[in-house]
C-alpha cells in the first residue's frame, strides 16, 4: 500500500476520485476488522440514527446503501401493529421467520397481540365491556392463569400504575404498540428484525467488558465513559495506604464500626474499653465508655446514631448515650448467659441480642423490657436487614432467617462450614456476606438459597474474622489471620490487593458509609488503622 503522503496532492486534497477513496476505505475496514459484516453494521447504524431521532439521515443512509432495516414481511407486520390492525398481524404470524417456529412461541406472540387489543379497548371505553369479552373469549386459552389474573386485576383497577406496567400498558396507544413490537422482536430471527437499540447494547457490553479488565473502575457511576478511547485503569482513589494509626487501646482490638452518617467511629477491645472518635476532627477521641467487666466484642449504632449498643463476653449488654457518654441501660440475661452480638430495628424502637447460649432476645429500646425470645440455635453473629428480617449465623453451620413482624422463621440455609460473621447489603437486603472457615467469603441471596459469589485468598482457620462491603458496596473487604487486609472487586471476584495491616490477626474491617475512600482495620497488636488513598496519588 502506498504511503499516505502519496495519496494527497500538493493542495492537500485527495489524489484519487471519491469512488476509489471509498473503495480504499472499505478495503481497509475489511482488512482491519474481518469479523465484522459491513452490511450488518450499516443496518445497525440505520437503526441507531432513527433511535437517536435523525430520521432523515437514517433514510438517506438506507437509500445510499440499498439496505432495508427489516424484511418486507416484517415491515408489513410492523405496519399492522402500528396501525392497530391486529387481525392482519395475527394472520401473518405463520409467515414470520422465528428463532423458534414451535406452536408454543406462536401462541405467545398471539397472546401479546390480543393483550394489546384488550388494553386499548380497556382504556378507550368507560364500561370495560368489550375488554372483558376479549379477555374471556380470546385470551383465556392463550396464556397462563397468572397472566389472566393479572389482566383481571387491571380490569378491576385500571388506574393502578403498577398493574399497567406489569401488563404492558405505557399510558398511550403509541407507546404500548412500540413496547409490543419490542417484546415480539425477541422471538423473531434478528436477521429479519433487528432487536431494538442493538448497537447501543453492543457498546454497553463493550464498556462492561472494559470495566472487567480495569477492576479499579468500580462504583464511578457518575463518571462519563468516553467511546473515543479504551477505559484506563485509575487507582488514584483506591484506599491502599495507612493514613492514621490509633493507639488508645491496651489490649487486642476486636471490633470497629462507623456510624450510619460516617462521622463517628467506635472501637471495642479485650481491655474492656470502648472508644468513640470524631471522624470529622481527624479522629479526635470524644468518649471512653467504661463499665463492661469483660472483653467487649461487639457494638452497634442506633439508626439515628445517638445511642450505642455494646456487647461483651458476659451476661450484660449496655446502651450508651453518645451525647453524654453515659450508660442509659444495662440489660442482663438470666444466669450466666453470654452476649456476643446485637443489632437495632430499622426504626430504632427495638434491638435484638444474640447469645452463644441458645438465645435470641428482643427488647424495647426505650424501656429495656423483654418483648420476645427465640430459643434453639447457638448464635455466632446476627444482623437486622432494612426490611425487618433477623438474619443469624449459627454454630450449627446454618443461616437462619426470621420475620421480625410475625416472629416466624422464614428460612434455614445449610452452609456446611463454620460461619464466624455476617453482613447485610444495604443495596439489596436479601444479599448477605458471610465469613466461612476455612478461608472463604461468600455472598448469598437468602430468599433463593443461592450462593452468588465466593472470595478467597485470606486466612481464617481458628478465630473470628469480620468482613464488610465497601466503596458503595462495589468492593468486599476482610481481615485475615496473617495480619493482612484483603480487598476484592465484588462484581468480578478479583483480588485487588492484600496489604499488611497488623501484627497477629486483623480481626475486623469496616468501611465508611459516607466517605467511600476510607476504611478502618483493627488487630491483635492493640492498634486501629485508618486507610485511604495515597497522598502522592492525589497530588496534582
FENJO-V481302 format. One record per backbone hydrogen bond with DSSP energy under -1.0 kcal/mol. CO is the residue of the C=O (numbers start at 1). NH is the residue of the N-H. If there is no record, write none. Layout:
BEGIN
co:nh
CO:NH
CO:NH
END
This chain:
BEGIN
co:nh
3:6
4:7
7:15
9:12
13:9
17:21
18:22
19:23
20:24
21:25
22:26
23:27
24:28
25:29
26:30
27:31
28:32
29:33
33:36
37:41
38:42
39:43
40:44
41:45
42:46
43:47
44:48
45:49
46:50
47:51
48:52
49:54
50:53
53:55
54:58
55:59
56:60
57:61
58:62
59:63
60:64
61:65
62:66
71:75
72:76
73:77
74:78
75:79
76:80
77:81
78:82
79:83
80:85
81:84
84:86
85:89
86:90
87:91
90:93
92:95
93:96
96:98
97:189
102:106
103:107
104:108
105:109
106:110
107:111
108:112
109:113
110:114
111:115
112:116
113:117
114:118
115:119
116:120
117:121
118:122
119:123
128:132
129:133
130:134
131:135
132:136
133:137
134:138
134:139
139:142
144:148
145:149
146:150
147:151
148:152
149:153
150:154
151:155
152:156
153:157
157:160
160:164
161:165
162:166
163:167
164:169
165:168
172:176
173:177
174:178
175:179
176:180
177:181
178:182
179:183
180:184
181:185
184:187
187:99
189:192
189:193
192:71
195:198
197:201
198:202
199:203
200:204
201:205
202:206
203:207
204:208
205:209
206:210
207:211
208:212
209:213
210:214
214:217
219:221
220:223
235:238
238:240
241:532
244:530
246:528
252:270
255:268
257:266
259:262
263:279
264:259
265:277
266:257
267:275
268:254
268:255
269:272
269:296
273:269
274:289
275:267
276:286
276:287
277:265
278:283
278:284
284:278
287:276
289:274
295:313
298:311
300:309
302:305
306:322
307:302
308:320
309:300
310:318
311:297
311:298
312:314
314:339
315:333
317:331
318:310
319:328
319:329
320:308
321:325
326:321
329:319
331:317
334:337
341:354
343:352
345:348
349:365
350:345
351:363
352:343
353:361
354:340
354:341
355:379
358:376
359:355
360:374
361:353
362:371
362:372
363:351
364:368
369:364
372:362
374:360
378:395
381:393
383:391
385:388
388:404
389:385
390:402
391:383
392:400
393:380
393:381
394:397
397:415
397:416
398:394
399:413
400:392
401:410
401:411
402:390
403:407
408:403
411:401
413:399
418:437
421:435
423:433
428:431
430:446
431:425
432:444
433:423
434:442
435:420
436:440
440:436
441:455
442:434
443:452
443:453
444:432
445:450
450:445
453:443
455:441
459:481
460:439
466:479
468:477
470:474
470:475
471:474
474:490
475:470
476:488
477:468
478:486
480:483
480:506
483:501
483:502
485:499
486:478
487:496
487:497
488:476
489:493
494:489
497:487
499:485
505:524
507:466
508:522
510:520
515:518
518:512
519:531
520:510
521:529
522:507
522:508
523:253
523:526
527:523
528:246
529:521
530:243
530:244
531:519
532:241
534:538
END
